[in-house]
Amino acid sequence: FINDEHAAICRAHPERFGFFAATPMPHVDASLDEIRRAFDELGAVGATFTTSIGERSLADPAFEPVFAELDRRAAVVFLHPPGFACASNIIIDSGLRWPLGAPLEDAVCAMQLVRAEFPRRFPRLKIIVPHLGGFLPFLRYRLDKAFIRKAPGADPPSVHLRKFWYDTANGEPSALRSAVEVFGADRILFGTDYPYWTDESYAHAVQYLELAGLQAHELAAIRDENARNLFSL
């Protein structure tokens, strides 16, 4: 239903909207059917998933056929936390489900995909992690150090994380600067977190890019050029 509704909006306003297909996960066969319908019949520009499926990781081997099909299509995949706070009652009971739990879900999901070698196994898949990757830009050293101790000589997580994309739905200028330094300006995409952020928060999501002290070519890439390249517009 939601894919049909979104496709109708895009047909009515083709120069303003594109849509990510929703899938009936964790039902793999049904998800594969809906991916084919959404891409081949409805014109979806990508697919979207929550950062976990119930209490299961997206890297669960049972879901591999779904991501193999999306990789075959060189699809864009947009992730977003479901608000489960990684099943942490401590976070939820503290009223921190979204401000703290959501970026935690972003970071955990991205690292689960790295540990499952998604960038190597699905090299055509274009994965967007929201909210500047949660805590990832600030933890590069810790994550790399822990990994190198276990697998000396292998590429550290930061190398693989550089193969994802990250949206700017964060709001903190220093966080954006950190993400650009860690991931590269070419891996950052403009995002607003609408409809969670509206009115003043929505305006700030647009305006805070100017406060990060980035160079003009980096701002141009983040605002527009990276997305055009990602979607081959």
Buried (B, 14 or more C-beta within 10 A) or exposed (E): EEBEEBBEEBEEEEEEEBBBBBBEBBEBEEBBEBBEBBBEEBBBBBBBBBBBBEEEBBBEEEBBEBBEBBBEBEBBBBBBBBEBBBEBEEBBEEEBBBEBBBBBBBBBBBBBBBEBEBBEEBEEBBBBBBBBBBBBBBBBEEBBEEBBEEEEEEBBBBEBBBBBBBBBBBBEBEBBBBBBEBBBBBBBBBBBBEEEBEEEEBEEBEEBBEBBEBEEEBBEBBBEBBBEEBEEE
